Amino acid sequence: MNALKIDQSLVHEITADEGDATIVGAMINIGKGLKKRVIAEGSEARAQLNFLHRRGRDEGQGYYFSRTVVAQQFAKVSETGLSATLIVN
């Protein structure tokens, strides 16, 4: 296993719930300490992405980037050179 995924149930409230924020921050630190990529699921808002980026997560998945797409739409996005998983810098 080369990645640690953080479940969307924790990401959803990281900007409003101090407990979730603490858990997610600790999970990012653990993942980094184990030299794993850290992927946050359920990224839906810019504030969540900013929080995650400041703490060093590598990748995000969620509606902030795109709603679910059918195979034909995904193929079109892939042809344009965009990645299925985006990295926010």
Buried (B, 14 or more C-beta within 10 A) or exposed (E): EEEBBBEBEBBBBBBEEEEBBEBBBEBBEEBBEEEBBBBBBBBBBEEBBEBBBEBEBBBBBBEBBBEEEEEEEBEEBEEEEEEEEBEBE
